[in-house]
Amino acid sequence: MSEQPIVHRAGFTDEFPVVYYDEFTPAKANGPPLVLLHGGAHTAACYLTTADGRPGWAYGLAGRGHRVIVPDWPGSGRSFWQ
């Protein structure tokens, strides 16, 4: 399957706990939506790029037709603890 254009949107949830997320939506979504959760020593940024600067898993999966949501756990990364 060929790669397709992706819309990248970022924001915060409206309810407690407030969580930062990145959302990647392909032009033509044809697969199930995916939520990528990071481990305790990481943030959601680990899915955005590789160590050598290439696009990460979030872009790769979205380019293959999946809507991808990548949140930061409350109190980590770009989410803040309330």
C-alpha positions as CSV (number, residue, x, y, z in Angstrom):
1,M,0.0,0.0,0.0
2,S,1.4,3.4,-0.9
3,E,1.8,6.2,1.6
4,Q,-0.9,9.0,1.6
5,P,-1.2,12.5,2.9
6,I,-1.6,12.8,6.7
7,V,-3.2,15.6,8.8
8,H,-1.4,16.0,12.1
9,R,-3.4,17.6,14.9
10,A,-2.4,18.1,18.5
11,G,-4.3,19.3,21.6
12,F,-5.5,18.6,25.1
13,T,-8.5,16.6,26.3
14,D,-11.4,18.6,27.7
15,E,-11.9,16.6,30.8
16,F,-9.9,15.7,33.9
17,P,-7.3,14.4,33.8
18,V,-6.1,16.8,31.1
19,V,-4.0,14.9,28.6
20,Y,-1.9,16.1,25.7
21,Y,-2.3,14.1,22.5
22,D,-1.1,14.0,18.9
23,E,-3.6,12.7,16.3
24,F,-2.6,11.6,12.8
25,T,-5.4,11.2,10.3
26,P,-4.8,9.9,6.8
27,A,-6.6,11.4,3.8
28,K,-8.4,8.1,3.3
29,A,-8.6,6.1,6.5
30,N,-9.1,2.4,5.6
31,G,-7.9,0.6,8.7
32,P,-8.9,0.5,12.4
33,P,-7.9,3.4,14.6
34,L,-4.8,2.8,16.7
35,V,-3.8,4.3,20.1
36,L,-0.1,4.1,20.8
37,L,0.8,4.2,24.5
38,H,4.3,4.8,25.7
39,G,6.0,3.1,28.6
40,G,6.9,4.6,32.0
41,A,10.3,6.0,31.0
42,H,9.2,7.5,27.7
43,T,6.7,10.1,26.3
44,A,4.5,9.9,23.3
45,A,7.3,11.7,21.4
46,C,9.0,8.3,21.0
47,Y,6.4,7.4,18.3
48,L,6.9,10.6,16.3
49,T,10.6,10.2,15.2
50,T,13.3,7.6,15.2
51,A,16.7,8.2,17.0
52,D,18.2,9.1,13.6
53,G,15.5,11.7,12.8
54,R,13.2,9.7,10.4
55,P,9.4,9.7,10.8
56,G,8.3,7.3,13.6
57,W,5.6,4.7,14.0
58,A,2.8,7.2,14.2
59,Y,3.5,8.6,10.7
60,G,4.2,5.1,9.2
61,L,0.9,3.7,10.5
62,A,-1.1,6.7,9.5
63,G,0.4,6.6,6.0
64,R,-0.9,3.1,5.7
65,G,-4.5,4.1,6.4
66,H,-4.9,4.1,10.2
67,R,-6.0,7.0,12.3
68,V,-3.4,7.1,15.0
69,I,-3.8,8.8,18.4
70,V,-0.7,9.2,20.6
71,P,-1.3,10.5,24.2
72,D,1.1,11.5,26.9
73,W,0.2,9.9,30.2
74,P,-1.1,12.4,32.9
75,G,1.9,14.0,34.5
76,S,4.4,13.0,31.8
77,G,5.7,14.6,28.6
78,R,3.5,17.5,27.5
79,S,0.6,16.5,29.8
80,F,0.7,18.2,33.2
81,W,-0.2,16.9,36.6
82,Q,-3.2,18.5,38.2
